[in-house]
């Protein structure tokens, strides 16, 4: 790339990094470990951007990105096979869970889990958090309260965000296609006065 065509700005550079790490169809076909299942993975319906596959890919990517923080991209790609979701969209959507968003996601999941499980409100006397902290070490606190509450919260949060992502992707798809059809009909109906 020469200086004139090199992208300028942080967003353009970040986009190039993302595009370099998203698996392509040709890259999967050349991978020697995936050759036995390449016919399934390379099915054209998994790589087309359609009104059904894109929202499925968004929802699947959100769920796998939140529930599987370390192996989210392979899980999203494999889970896209049976539901016929768009593989690149599913893998790209998993990037919503990154080091910048991990702390808010886990913090929210913990509080959602506490709210769903109703732990501090249902026990008479002192809350569980103060009982556990006063009488046992921090590892037991993590295993007894923080872990289960966070897991339940992650499941609820991923389900809610997947539904929101599915609906939002469907709406964006409809708006985008509607604009294209309107532009096409305007061009078709436009009469050139110089003809």
Steps between C-alpha positions, in 0.01 A plus 500: 500500500632841415438814703202610290303178552603427861204540739530787741360494846457260785164365383633413154802323648282312749270394217798364303616300804151354542476410132837326513390275788156399375522162330429497128347225294825437314698486824268237641515297178883497516515400868614138525317437829166610356515301175283212629214739581570764237192409297282584804687813599521639148130467426403821314208576734745552787692772315219698334366816654124443505220642712479178700865400537634838614271542806566135591873567479470809721301315767732200489810720520366688801415178686832330426696819567349540846474137612835379360746787558819322393387282207212710373596515130533123443184434701308757294630357172409144596162595643416684177495172308177345629302826520616626158628828640747720315845388615690830450230697681491248788879513541516880467223550756695304760747789502247702701641317801853635518730622779325839508151353540585205726479690827158658430366167372609303808396776739154515341476121490579473871233752593245343265579159653452633853169655393379184323600268786358739765778400738533798733124555530380145563728410792382625841753675720830615360552474121694209358781728385580617853460148648735347245754780524503491880537126549692352208775592264464679167520181291190362664329836445584480133379141469187550708372836379699684237543205264139378482359854490736597218424185300124553532547868415710418193232261374223758549711784358600300192138401434377859531781645287455225238131586462583871479776430246271277291223760490742789436676314216165417344388863520827631359472246219143609417591870506803443281309295243210748507738786418652303214156426354396865534816619324448244228138607444599870495767425239254295299232771513739787432449647156799671354385840357793505256396182314 
